[in-house]
């Protein structure tokens, strides 16, 4: 007998229909064995094909034998069985549905077995036992364990019942049993043995092939897994290399930009002549535009790499919109455009939880595009409360312009990175083509969709809906944390920076500041800027020198560049935090970095630093950071 765990291997495949079309008059097995069949399915079809031929020969021989003996019932029975097998063989060569054909053959075999035992012979002999064994083997191999058990028990129990009845001599039917001679028994035994041997041999071969195939597949899978792991490792290294490249390029670009923007600010603070002021404003504007392009590339890479984490901060939506659009109004007025910000009055007394930084990025990019691509007319920003459910509100944001519009066939392509509607558009209006790509990705990461309607030379409208959790409490003042969320390019675009002059009452005078910076241009810039605040800083050219200076001096705050020779800013900060003197070990440290690494905040915090300022930094931002870390300094 065959073990169940071995037989279960043959039940992997299902009786999938064969797609290949064959003629009704087909008798070839090659035309019904298609490539989409498994080894076991092909073995089943071959078994039916060649087994049917053997059965036809065997049953045909029995038919002639009993016919010559004049046994009418057995002649009729064998003829019906012969015709049925021939019909199923023909059906197999036309539609090789082996599962259906197997069921029909088992039903015929069961009926034949029961008819022979209960009516024709009215006894159990070796032929009956052979037929039961044949049904057991065939049903398990062809149809699996469940059907194998069903057909096996059906035949076995029926014969067992017959044997129990005849044991007490209580069995009687109104039919005289037929008694064939020994030649009939010999033919039946021989035919049954041939079929049983053929089934075992055939499936043993198929079993070995299947084991080999599984082994080969396993080896191929192992090889693929190795290649896949190498590909993943290569992709991770490539991603890491890309991040490091962007960080390096960002540092190399931001460092000179820091000097350009910083010097522009310093010169503007010196009350230049009107013609000089105009040139400085152009210089500062161009530098800020370059910075905005760098920021767009870095932001897009950060979004694509899945490093974005959305915050849940409490803020006032009305204040945020006014902060975003404040600088944009000036840009619109410079082009002679009418700029209108329309905020739903129901939102004025509500505090919401969300990510003001990312919302600012979305709105700022949409408004900047609207102004850029509108030569005359108006830009209208509308914020509407669509649904108020007390604890949650749904807000609709819309940015509409009367600009050049977009062709219908280009509505999808404008959201692709580094893509604008046409080359002409890029040449005429400039830009990286990343603004809308960033907007779309930020919305998609929050499960939101951008809606756009546009007509060429009529204008465009971009809109989306966002849900916020409503906070309880008073509305925050206008100068809120929401204002900090605006990107550098947003603040640089319109609002004037306010600086502390040494002629004013300056509480920063006398502040003891240690600056660790290796770039001489940045050192000169910091000295000039701090001189405006009556601060004379102590300069350390690297991290190691900064640690040495702190050991012999006292400072209120440290500005620490991160990329320095000998000892970088991270290492220096950790050395400072390990100092035995608590006053020195706990001195506030602000990191100065031109790096664009996604996890820079975590790295800064992990090294023990309190905060960081990205280069090129805004003087107001640096003042605010210092104020937060040294509460005794007031402005």
URLIN-V425447 format. One record per pair of residues at least 4 apart in sequence whose ideal C-beta (glycine too) atoms are under 6 Angstrom apart, sorted by the first residue. I is the first residue (numbers start at 1). J is the second residue. If there is no record, write none. Layout:
{{I | J} {I | J}}
//
This chain:
{{2 | 6} {2 | 7} {7 | 140} {10 | 40} {11 | 144} {13 | 38} {13 | 40} {13 | 41} {15 | 99} {18 | 34} {18 | 96} {20 | 34} {22 | 26} {22 | 31} {24 | 94} {26 | 31} {26 | 93} {27 | 93} {29 | 49} {32 | 96} {33 | 42} {37 | 41} {37 | 42} {39 | 209} {39 | 210} {39 | 213} {40 | 206} {40 | 210} {43 | 206} {44 | 98} {44 | 142} {45 | 96} {45 | 98} {47 | 51} {47 | 202} {48 | 52} {48 | 92} {48 | 98} {48 | 101} {52 | 85} {52 | 89} {55 | 59} {55 | 85} {56 | 60} {56 | 85} {58 | 191} {59 | 78} {59 | 81} {59 | 82} {60 | 82} {61 | 187} {62 | 78} {62 | 187} {63 | 67} {63 | 78} {63 | 79} {63 | 82} {65 | 183} {65 | 184} {65 | 187} {66 | 71} {66 | 74} {66 | 75} {67 | 75} {71 | 75} {71 | 178} {71 | 180} {73 | 120} {73 | 178} {74 | 178} {84 | 108} {88 | 101} {88 | 104} {92 | 96} {92 | 101} {98 | 102} {102 | 142} {102 | 143} {106 | 139} {106 | 151} {109 | 135} {110 | 155} {111 | 115} {113 | 131} {113 | 155} {114 | 118} {114 | 158} {115 | 119} {115 | 120} {116 | 120} {116 | 121} {117 | 128} {117 | 159} {117 | 162} {119 | 175} {120 | 178} {121 | 177} {122 | 177} {124 | 128} {124 | 159} {124 | 163} {127 | 188} {130 | 192} {132 | 155} {134 | 138} {134 | 192} {134 | 195} {134 | 196} {135 | 139} {135 | 151} {135 | 155} {136 | 152} {137 | 199} {138 | 142} {139 | 143} {139 | 147} {139 | 148} {139 | 151} {140 | 148} {141 | 203} {143 | 147} {148 | 152} {149 | 153} {152 | 156} {153 | 157} {165 | 170} {165 | 171} {166 | 171} {180 | 184} {197 | 201} {198 | 202} {200 | 204} {203 | 207} {224 | 228} {246 | 250} {246 | 301} {246 | 596} {247 | 595} {247 | 596} {247 | 597} {250 | 254} {250 | 596} {251 | 594} {251 | 595} {253 | 294} {254 | 258} {254 | 594} {254 | 615} {255 | 594} {257 | 261} {257 | 287} {257 | 291} {257 | 616} {258 | 262} {258 | 615} {258 | 616} {259 | 263} {259 | 521} {259 | 525} {260 | 287} {261 | 287} {261 | 616} {262 | 525} {264 | 280} {264 | 283} {264 | 284} {266 | 528} {267 | 272} {267 | 280} {268 | 280} {269 | 499} {272 | 276} {272 | 277} {288 | 492} {292 | 489} {293 | 432} {295 | 299} {296 | 432} {296 | 434} {298 | 596} {299 | 438} {300 | 434} {300 | 438} {302 | 307} {302 | 598} {303 | 308} {303 | 441} {307 | 598} {308 | 445} {310 | 355} {311 | 355} {312 | 353} {314 | 351} {314 | 353} {314 | 471} {315 | 320} {315 | 356} {315 | 482} {316 | 351} {316 | 475} {316 | 476} {317 | 347} {317 | 352} {318 | 343} {318 | 347} {318 | 348} {319 | 478} {319 | 480} {319 | 482} {320 | 356} {320 | 482} {321 | 343} {321 | 383} {322 | 326} {323 | 482} {323 | 483} {323 | 486} {324 | 360} {324 | 363} {324 | 364} {325 | 341} {325 | 381} {327 | 493} {327 | 494} {327 | 495} {328 | 367} {329 | 339} {330 | 494} {331 | 371} {331 | 493} {332 | 337} {332 | 339} {332 | 371} {332 | 379} {337 | 374} {337 | 379} {338 | 378} {339 | 379} {340 | 380} {341 | 381} {342 | 382} {343 | 347} {343 | 383} {344 | 383} {344 | 384} {344 | 385} {346 | 385} {347 | 385} {349 | 475} {350 | 470} {351 | 471} {351 | 473} {352 | 468} {352 | 470} {353 | 469} {353 | 471} {354 | 468} {356 | 360} {356 | 482} {356 | 485} {357 | 485} {358 | 442} {360 | 364} {360 | 485} {360 | 486} {362 | 439} {362 | 442} {364 | 490} {365 | 435} {365 | 439} {366 | 399} {366 | 462} {367 | 399} {369 | 435} {370 | 374} {370 | 379} {370 | 399} {370 | 401} {371 | 379} {372 | 429} {373 | 403} {373 | 404} {374 | 401} {374 | 402} {374 | 403} {377 | 402} {378 | 402} {379 | 401} {380 | 400} {381 | 399} {382 | 398} {383 | 397} {384 | 396} {385 | 393} {385 | 395} {386 | 394} {386 | 396} {387 | 394} {388 | 393} {391 | 470} {392 | 467} {392 | 469} {393 | 468} {393 | 470} {394 | 465} {394 | 467} {395 | 466} {396 | 465} {397 | 464} {398 | 463} {399 | 462} {400 | 461} {401 | 459} {401 | 460} {402 | 459} {403 | 459} {405 | 454} {405 | 455} {405 | 456} {405 | 457} {405 | 458} {405 | 459} {405 | 460} {406 | 410} {406 | 411} {406 | 421} {406 | 454} {406 | 460} {407 | 456} {410 | 414} {410 | 421} {411 | 452} {413 | 419} {414 | 421} {414 | 436} {415 | 436} {415 | 437} {415 | 440} {417 | 434} {417 | 437} {418 | 433} {419 | 433} {420 | 425} {420 | 426} {420 | 433} {421 | 425} {424 | 428} {425 | 429} {434 | 438} {440 | 450} {443 | 448} {443 | 450} {443 | 464} {448 | 464} {450 | 464} {451 | 463} {452 | 462} {453 | 461} {454 | 460} {476 | 480} {486 | 490} {486 | 491} {488 | 492} {491 | 495} {497 | 620} {499 | 619} {500 | 506} {500 | 533} {502 | 532} {502 | 534} {506 | 533} {506 | 534} {507 | 633} {507 | 634} {508 | 533} {508 | 535} {509 | 534} {511 | 535} {511 | 556} {512 | 555} {512 | 556} {513 | 535} {513 | 537} {513 | 557} {514 | 538} {514 | 555} {514 | 558} {515 | 526} {515 | 537} {515 | 539} {515 | 559} {516 | 540} {516 | 543} {516 | 546} {516 | 560} {516 | 561} {517 | 522} {517 | 523} {517 | 561} {518 | 541} {518 | 542} {518 | 564} {523 | 539} {526 | 530} {530 | 535} {530 | 537} {540 | 545} {540 | 546} {540 | 549} {541 | 545} {542 | 564} {542 | 565} {542 | 566} {542 | 567} {543 | 564} {543 | 567} {543 | 568} {543 | 569} {543 | 571} {543 | 572} {544 | 566} {544 | 567} {546 | 572} {547 | 572} {547 | 575} {549 | 553} {550 | 584} {555 | 587} {556 | 630} {557 | 588} {558 | 587} {558 | 589} {559 | 590} {559 | 592} {560 | 569} {560 | 589} {560 | 591} {561 | 569} {561 | 592} {562 | 569} {562 | 591} {562 | 593} {564 | 568} {567 | 571} {567 | 572} {570 | 607} {573 | 589} {573 | 607} {573 | 608} {573 | 609} {574 | 607} {574 | 608} {577 | 585} {577 | 608} {579 | 584} {579 | 585} {582 | 586} {588 | 610} {588 | 629} {589 | 609} {589 | 610} {590 | 611} {590 | 625} {591 | 604} {591 | 609} {591 | 612} {592 | 613} {593 | 612} {594 | 615} {595 | 600} {599 | 603} {602 | 606} {604 | 609} {604 | 612} {610 | 629} {611 | 625} {613 | 617} {613 | 622} {613 | 625} {617 | 621} {617 | 622} {626 | 630} {627 | 633}}
//
